[in-house]
Amino acid sequence: MKNEMTPRGWIRKFQLAFSGLLWAIRTEGSFSVHLPAAALVISIAFLLSFDPGRWAVLVLTIGAVLTAELFNTALETLARAIDDNHNEHIRLALDAASGAVLMISMTAIVVGGFLFWQPIATWWSRTFVN
């Protein structure tokens, strides 16, 4: 069956994609850490009046972490469907996917440091030094 490239076909694709996103958010515990962390940094960025360039990097960084978590969740779900028994190849694939989430999360922390350092230092000097 070929996918139709009609407005109706596209609407169906988006419905399925949002359904998968919401399912992952509800079922994967890591989102209970990533989403509040994202909300916190977005709130702080608003308070610090981030410029458009900082917003772009922040949104891309948050998106990368959440996307990695979605891929990891998809792989975990597929692995459970393929084999419930111990399978060394599946374990290694799942470990690598978890490593990818860890890597992008650590990278996001470093990027966050670069994004927030100067605005926080400026706010600090205005608030407490003068």
C-alpha angles and dihedrals in degrees: 000000000000119000111246116232093212127121088256091052092049092049089053091050091052091047090054092045093051090045090054092046093051092045091053092048091051097045106033113079094205090071088064085066101035098047097050089044089052091048090050096051091044090052092049090047089054091050091050092048096235115209119237093264093055090046091053093052092044094051092046091049094049090046091052093053094047092045092051089050091051092051090047091050091048092051092048091051093048091048091054090050093051101046133000092187126081110284117176094206092052091046091053092048091050091047090051091049090050088048089054090055090048092049096051091043092054090045089051090054091053092046089048089054090055092045098047104033100081097040091048092047090050092048091047093052092047093047104039109015102051 
